[in-house]
Amino acid sequence: METIEKEDVTWLNDVKKSRDICLEIMRFGVSQPQLKHIISHLALELEDRDMMIAIRNCIESNQDNDDQSSKIIHPGGDEDE
């Protein structure tokens, strides 16, 4: 019978806790733009600066694309115009 290593149990518990947090956020009823803001804010908490910058750049470039598409759909740039 194979024994479970302590590191494996710790890793599994960490993954479960992370998934539970994600589920709770989604249960809260966040919109897609809110989810992008949450991801961006969580990235600021990372100790790995390069990873933080990469995530924020990805989110920002995606938001730029969203802004461009909304201007195509709404010539004035805003839905209210």
DAGIWO-V723274 format. One record per pair of residues at least 24 apart in sequence whose C-alpha atoms are under 6 Angstrom apart, sorted by the first residue. I is the first residue (numbers start at 1). J is the second residue. D is the distance in Angstrom with one decimal. If there is no record, write none. Layout:
I	J	D
I	J	D
//
This chain:
none
//
